[in-house]
């Protein structure tokens, strides 16, 4: 998932967001990726929630059975350790190692937060 926020924007309404699922079998296209971040007192990512909504067929019919309703793929993560800070070409960067949980599995990932000076 990649999220870009224009300079001086205070909220997520102006964010440019893109996401894809990488797995051995083809996954439907992600049409509505959502990221929710909780920051610690220093302004660094502490917890993250991810919700991926997928492309559906174009029918406007209501699903006949509960099992046909669409649900997002969700994941939750928390920062482990202090992270790494550095500056490159006018950007302040912070990389936080995350422990992720989704659909009964655990994994690792990185949350890279970048800000222009």
C-alpha positions, 0 to 999 in steps of 0.5 A: 500500500502506498499513501501520498498526502499533499503538503499542508494537507491536514486530513486524509481526504486529499490523499492519493492511495494505491494498494495491491495484493501479492499472492500466488493466485490472482487476487481481485483488484483493490478498489478502496484501500484504507489505512488507519494509523495510531501515532505515539507521543513522538508522532511515530506510528505505533499501531496500524489498521489496513482494510482492502476492499476489492472490485466486485461485479457490476450487477446491482442485485442484492446478494441472495445469501449472506455468503455472497456479500463482500467483506474487506481483507483486514490486517492489524499491525503494531510497531516493534522496537524503536525504528530507524530515522534518517534524512535523504535529499530533503526528506526526513524518513522513519522506518518502523518494523511492524508485526502484522496479524491477518486471517489467523496468520502473523507476519512482518512488514515496514511502515515508512513515513516520509516528510519533506523538510 
